[in-house]
Amino acid sequence: MPVTTEVRVRYAETDQMGVVYYANYLVWFEVGRVELLRALGFSYSVLETEHECILPVVEATCRYRSSARYDDQILIETRPALLRGSVLRFAYRILRKGSGDAEPTLLAEGETTHVVCDDQMKKKPLPEHYAAALRGMMAEK
């Protein structure tokens, strides 16, 4: 089951035609990741400061399906897709919230792949309580 985060498209996220600039979808992926950890009772800042772990992005993909525009209400669906050793992958779907009974419209979908590292960029394992929570989420259908 993904964690869903709702945001409203800000004017600064659009080009002069009022369409969301493509790189902002990657920013929304990050919002989704942070909120997924928060929903599990964790925080990125604690992961960094207390556990001395960073999660650099080593690969990002995004497939654009439809345009988002200024003032749209956006749903960011985020779920862990892979946890193998120090490699962690998240999957995302960005949707325009439907009005009334209307179904949301898929705007984009993608993934980010991360390697758990220390501050010297050396691989290290994800703390077990984080890993266990993410594995539990992946086991849910």
C-alpha positions in Angstrom: 0.0 0.0 0.0 1.6 3.3 -1.0 1.8 6.4 1.2 -0.1 9.3 -0.4 0.9 12.9 0.0 -1.2 15.8 -1.4 0.3 19.0 -2.7 -1.0 21.9 -4.7 0.9 23.1 -7.8 2.5 26.4 -7.0 2.9 29.1 -9.7 6.7 28.9 -9.3 6.6 25.3 -10.4 5.2 26.1 -13.8 6.6 27.5 -17.0 5.1 30.6 -18.8 2.3 28.3 -20.2 1.2 27.3 -16.7 2.4 23.8 -17.2 4.6 22.2 -14.5 8.3 22.2 -15.4 9.4 18.5 -15.8 12.1 18.6 -13.1 9.6 19.4 -10.4 8.3 15.8 -10.6 11.7 14.7 -9.2 11.1 17.3 -6.3 7.7 15.7 -5.7 9.4 12.3 -5.6 11.6 13.6 -2.8 8.5 14.9 -1.0 6.9 11.5 -1.3 10.1 9.7 0.1 10.3 12.0 3.1 6.6 11.6 3.9 6.8 7.8 3.5 9.5 7.7 6.1 7.5 10.0 8.3 4.4 7.7 7.9 6.6 4.9 9.2 7.5 6.9 12.3 11.0 7.9 11.0 12.7 11.1 9.8 15.3 11.7 7.2 17.1 14.1 9.5 17.4 11.5 12.3 18.6 9.0 9.7 21.3 11.4 8.7 22.3 12.7 12.2 21.9 9.8 14.6 22.6 6.9 12.2 25.0 8.8 9.9 23.3 7.5 6.8 22.7 9.4 3.6 20.7 8.1 0.6 22.2 9.6 -2.5 20.2 9.1 -5.7 22.1 7.0 -8.2 19.3 6.6 -10.7 16.0 8.3 -11.4 13.4 7.7 -14.0 10.2 9.4 -14.8 7.6 8.7 -17.5 5.3 11.6 -18.1 1.7 10.8 -19.0 -0.2 14.1 -18.8 0.5 17.7 -17.8 0.0 19.2 -14.4 -0.9 22.8 -14.3 -0.9 25.7 -11.8 -3.3 25.2 -8.9 -3.9 21.5 -9.6 -4.2 19.3 -6.5 -1.6 16.6 -6.9 -1.4 13.2 -5.2 2.1 11.7 -4.7 1.9 7.9 -4.2 5.2 6.5 -2.9 6.1 2.9 -2.0 9.4 1.1 -1.4 10.0 -1.2 -4.4 13.4 -2.8 -3.5 15.7 -3.2 -0.5 18.7 -5.4 -1.3 21.9 -4.8 0.8 22.7 -1.1 0.6 20.4 -0.5 -2.4 17.0 1.0 -1.9 14.5 1.8 -4.6 11.2 3.8 -4.3 8.4 3.8 -6.9 6.1 6.8 -7.4 2.9 7.7 -9.1 1.9 11.4 -9.5 -1.8 11.9 -10.0 -4.1 14.9 -10.5 -6.8 14.6 -7.8 -10.2 14.0 -9.3 -13.1 16.4 -8.4 -16.2 14.9 -6.9 -16.5 11.2 -7.9 -14.0 11.5 -10.7 -11.0 9.2 -10.6 -7.5 10.8 -10.3 -5.6 11.2 -13.6 -2.2 9.6 -13.9 0.4 12.4 -14.7 3.7 10.6 -14.2 5.3 7.5 -12.7 8.9 6.7 -11.9 11.5 5.4 -9.6 14.5 6.5 -7.7 17.4 4.2 -6.7 19.5 5.0 -3.7 22.7 3.6 -2.1 22.8 3.9 1.7 26.2 5.6 2.5 28.1 7.2 5.3 29.2 10.9 5.0 32.3 9.7 3.1 30.0 8.1 0.4 31.0 4.5 1.5 28.2 2.0 1.4 26.7 0.9 4.6 23.6 -1.0 5.7 20.4 0.7 6.4 19.6 0.6 10.2 17.6 -2.6 10.8 14.5 -0.9 12.2 14.2 1.2 9.0 14.9 -1.9 6.8 12.3 -3.9 8.7 9.6 -1.3 8.4 10.3 -0.9 4.6 10.3 -4.7 4.1 7.0 -4.9 6.0 5.5 -2.2 3.7 6.7 -4.1 0.6 5.1 -7.3 1.9 1.7 -5.5 2.1 -0.4 -6.0 -1.0 
